[in-house]
Amino acid sequence: MKKIFPFLALALTSMLLVGCNFSLPDDGGEGDDSNSGDDNENFIPELISSDAYKQFWNPETLLSFNITMSESAAQFMNDYQVGGDSSYFDYYVPCTLTFSIDGAETTYDDVGIRVKGNLSRNSFLDDGQFSSSHLAHFKLKFNETFDGDEYEDISELTPFFKTWNATERAERKDRTLFDMQKIDIKWN
């Protein structure tokens, strides 16, 4: 019996692996028209292969993020998103993000920010000031418009409500950071 179990485990694993079909999508290099037509299943946006995208994700790149927000935005995230009411967990508040990639700075105004996670949510303010001893994680959303019904209906969110004309709203909905609509920032 001891010799049969390893054989059965190996046979079962082999059968499962034979059923797998895995292939990496083509990045759409020159002369490759595999991404043309209506088949977008394996489509990789052009920016994923861009030099700026590669520089952003290169482990040797020096990145720095500076996030500023109003006191009311920080207090909302600290009090409501970290508190017990999970109905507030996924609402974003505006912040200004200035990031530096190898010394080249760029600023995005009105980026959506919220505390990230479920069980890992922590308070990050002490007496209204950011405390680096609290290990909070954040999610940044670059195409947030702050014009949903919740920003009119929930009194704590009404200070962040924005009104856009059609062109401005369309531009904001298309805003990304190197083709990423959202990124997560961990405390470390």
C-alpha positions as CSV (number, residue, x, y, z in Angstrom):
1,M,0.0,0.0,0.0
2,K,2.9,2.4,0.8
3,K,4.2,2.1,-2.8
4,I,0.7,2.6,-4.4
5,F,0.0,6.0,-2.8
6,P,3.0,7.8,-4.4
7,F,2.2,6.2,-7.7
8,L,-1.5,7.3,-7.5
9,A,-0.4,10.9,-6.5
10,L,2.0,11.1,-9.4
11,A,-0.6,9.8,-11.8
12,L,-3.3,12.2,-10.6
13,T,-0.9,15.2,-10.8
14,S,0.2,14.2,-14.3
15,M,-3.4,14.0,-15.4
16,L,-4.1,17.4,-14.0
17,L,-1.1,19.0,-15.7
18,V,-1.9,17.5,-19.0
19,G,-5.3,19.3,-18.9
20,C,-3.6,22.7,-18.4
21,N,-3.3,25.0,-21.4
22,F,-1.0,27.9,-20.6
23,S,0.6,30.4,-23.0
24,L,2.0,33.8,-22.6
25,P,0.3,36.5,-24.7
26,D,2.3,38.1,-27.4
27,D,3.2,41.7,-26.6
28,G,2.4,42.9,-30.2
29,G,6.0,43.5,-31.4
30,E,6.7,44.8,-34.9
31,G,5.4,42.7,-37.7
32,D,3.1,40.9,-35.4
33,D,-0.6,41.3,-36.2
34,S,-1.8,38.7,-33.7
35,N,-3.5,41.4,-31.8
36,S,-5.4,42.8,-34.7
37,G,-9.1,42.3,-35.2
38,D,-11.7,41.6,-32.6
39,D,-9.6,39.1,-30.6
40,N,-8.6,41.1,-27.6
41,E,-8.2,38.1,-25.2
42,N,-4.4,38.4,-25.2
43,F,-4.1,42.1,-25.9
44,I,-1.4,43.9,-24.0
45,P,-1.6,47.7,-24.0
46,E,1.2,49.4,-25.8
47,L,2.4,51.2,-22.7
48,I,3.2,47.9,-20.9
49,S,6.1,47.6,-23.2
50,S,7.0,51.3,-23.0
51,D,10.3,52.5,-21.6
52,A,8.5,54.5,-18.9
53,Y,6.6,51.5,-17.7
54,K,9.7,49.4,-17.6
55,Q,11.6,52.1,-15.7
56,F,8.7,52.4,-13.2
57,W,8.8,48.7,-12.4
58,N,12.6,48.2,-12.6
59,P,13.9,47.3,-9.1
60,E,16.9,49.6,-9.6
61,T,14.7,52.7,-10.2
62,L,14.5,55.2,-7.4
63,L,10.8,55.9,-6.8
64,S,9.4,58.4,-4.3
65,F,5.7,59.2,-3.7
66,N,4.5,62.3,-1.8
67,I,0.8,62.3,-1.1
68,T,-1.0,65.3,0.3
69,M,-4.7,65.7,1.1
70,S,-7.0,67.9,3.1
71,E,-7.5,67.3,6.8
72,S,-11.1,66.3,6.1
73,A,-10.1,63.7,3.6
74,A,-7.5,62.2,5.9
75,Q,-9.9,62.2,8.8
76,F,-12.6,60.5,6.7
77,M,-10.3,57.7,5.7
78,N,-9.0,57.3,9.3
79,D,-12.4,57.5,11.0
80,Y,-14.8,55.8,8.5
81,Q,-12.7,53.4,6.5
82,V,-10.8,52.1,9.4
83,G,-13.8,52.2,11.8
84,G,-16.4,49.4,11.9
85,D,-18.7,50.5,9.1
86,S,-17.6,48.6,6.1
87,S,-20.1,50.4,3.8
88,Y,-17.4,53.2,3.6
89,F,-14.5,51.0,2.8
90,D,-14.3,51.5,-0.9
91,Y,-15.0,55.3,-1.2
92,Y,-12.1,57.4,-2.5
93,V,-11.2,60.9,-1.3
94,P,-9.1,63.3,-3.3
95,C,-5.3,63.7,-2.8
96,T,-2.5,65.2,-4.7
97,L,0.2,62.8,-5.8
98,T,3.7,63.9,-6.6
99,F,5.9,61.1,-7.7
100,S,9.5,61.0,-8.7
101,I,11.1,58.4,-11.0
102,D,14.9,58.7,-10.8
103,G,14.6,62.4,-9.9
104,A,12.0,63.4,-12.6
105,E,8.9,64.7,-10.8
106,T,5.3,64.6,-12.0
107,T,2.2,65.8,-10.1
108,Y,-1.4,64.4,-10.5
109,D,-4.1,66.4,-8.8
110,D,-7.3,64.9,-7.5
111,V,-6.2,61.3,-7.4
112,G,-8.6,59.0,-5.5
113,I,-7.1,57.5,-2.4
114,R,-8.5,55.0,0.1
115,V,-7.2,52.7,2.8
116,K,-6.5,49.3,1.2
117,G,-7.3,45.9,2.5
118,N,-9.9,44.3,4.7
119,L,-8.3,42.8,7.8
120,S,-5.1,44.9,7.4
121,R,-6.8,48.3,7.8
122,N,-5.2,50.4,10.4
123,S,-5.6,53.9,11.8
124,F,-2.8,56.1,10.4
125,L,-3.4,59.4,12.2
126,D,-2.4,60.4,15.7
127,D,-4.0,63.6,16.9
128,G,-4.8,64.5,13.2
129,Q,-1.2,64.0,12.0
130,F,0.1,61.1,9.9
131,S,2.0,58.6,12.0
132,S,4.7,56.5,10.4
133,S,4.4,54.0,13.2
134,H,0.9,52.9,11.9
135,L,1.2,50.4,9.1
136,A,-1.7,51.5,6.8
137,H,-1.8,50.5,3.1
138,F,-3.4,52.7,0.5
139,K,-5.0,52.3,-3.0
140,L,-4.6,55.1,-5.5
141,K,-7.1,55.4,-8.4
142,F,-6.0,57.8,-11.2
143,N,-9.3,58.0,-13.0
144,E,-11.6,58.7,-10.0
145,T,-14.2,61.4,-10.8
146,F,-15.8,61.9,-7.3
147,D,-19.2,62.5,-9.0
148,G,-21.1,59.4,-8.1
149,D,-24.4,59.5,-6.2
150,E,-22.6,58.6,-3.0
151,Y,-20.7,61.9,-3.1
152,E,-24.0,63.7,-3.1
153,D,-25.9,61.4,-0.8
154,I,-23.4,60.7,2.0
155,S,-22.9,63.8,4.1
156,E,-19.2,62.8,4.9
157,L,-18.4,62.6,1.2
158,T,-20.2,65.7,-0.1
159,P,-17.2,68.0,0.5
160,F,-15.3,65.9,-2.2
161,F,-18.1,66.0,-4.8
162,K,-16.9,67.3,-8.2
163,T,-18.8,68.6,-11.2
164,W,-17.3,68.1,-14.6
165,N,-18.1,69.1,-18.2
166,A,-18.3,66.1,-20.6
167,T,-14.8,66.7,-22.0
168,E,-13.1,67.0,-18.6
169,R,-14.9,63.9,-17.3
170,A,-13.9,61.9,-20.3
171,E,-10.3,63.0,-20.0
172,R,-10.3,62.1,-16.3
173,K,-11.8,58.6,-17.0
174,D,-8.9,58.0,-19.4
175,R,-6.2,59.2,-16.9
176,T,-3.7,56.5,-15.9
177,L,-0.2,56.1,-14.6
178,F,1.7,54.2,-17.3
179,D,-1.6,52.5,-18.3
180,M,-2.5,51.6,-14.8
181,Q,-5.8,52.9,-13.5
182,K,-5.0,51.9,-9.9
183,I,-1.9,51.0,-7.8
184,D,-1.5,49.8,-4.3
185,I,1.0,51.4,-1.9
186,K,2.2,49.2,1.0
187,W,3.5,50.8,4.2
188,N,7.0,49.6,3.6
